[in-house]
Amino acid sequence: MLHLIMSSPATLDMDYLETFIGQTDDILLLQDAVYGGIADSHYFSRLVAKKNFGLYLLQEDAQARGITGLLGPKFQIVSYQQFVELTVKHSKQITW
């Protein structure tokens, strides 16, 4: 399953989110969720520690928010083309 996280990480219930993420799932941060990709951010630290799944961040959303230079190595930065490839890879998606 592909988890499309669009909400600011400050508004997410991370414990609840973690219960739904399987070992073969991927996570993609979009819109305001890209703030969670800032270096040393604690928002996704438990998910990053598990790292049994793909962690991605949409480059265009990070650029639109002016945080590209602040991103850490936690998430792989992807283009819209790679976003489409992730949706093809996963027949099921959920938006948070």
N, C-alpha and C positions, 0 to 999 in steps of 0.2 A: 504494500500500500504506500502511496505517496501522501505525506502530510504537508499540506500547504499552510504555512503559518503566516498570517497577514497582520495580526494584532500586535501592538506593542508588547514586548516581553514583560513589561511592568504590569500588564493587565491579565496575563495568563496564569492559570492555575497549573503550575508545572507538575505537581503531584498527579493531578488528574490526567494531564497530557501523557505523562510517562506510562500510565497503565494501558494505553492504547497502542503504544509503539512496539511493533514486533521486530524480531531479529533480521528479517529480510526487507524491512521498510526503509524508506528514505525520507528525509526531512528537507524541505525547501523554505527558506525565509524570503518573504516578499513584503512589499510595502513597508509599514512601520516596524515589522518584525526584524528587518535588517539591522536595527540598532542592537540586537542581541549578538551580532557578529563583531562588535567593537572589541578590540584586544582587551583582555583581562576582565571582560564582562562576566558576571557570575550567573546570569540568567539561564544559560544552557549548560552550565558546568557539569551537572550530573549526567546529562545526556552525552556530552563530550567524553566523559570518563568511561562510559560504557562502550561507545564507538563501535557497536556491532552493526551499524547501519550507515548509509550515506548522509552526510551533512552538507547542504548546499545553500548558497545565498545568491540572489539575483543581482548581477552587476549593475544593471540599469537603475534599480531602486536604490542601491547604495550611492551611485553617482548623483541621482536626483536629490538625495539628502545631504550630499557633500561629505560623506564619511568614508569614501574609498580609501583614503590614506590612513584611516584609523582602524581598519579591519585587521584582526588577528588571524592566525593560521587554523583556527578551529573549523571553519567552513570552507568548502571549495567554492570559488566564485564562478558562476555560470552565466552564459548569455541566454537570450530568448530562445535561440536554436536548441541549446542544451536543455532548457526548460521543457521544450516540446519533446525532446528525446526521453526525458524522465516521465512525461505523461504517457508516452507510448510504452515504456518499460513497465509501468504500473497501470493495470486495467482499472484499479480502484484508487480513488483519491478522497481525502477528507480535508476540509478547510477549517482552520481554527482562527 
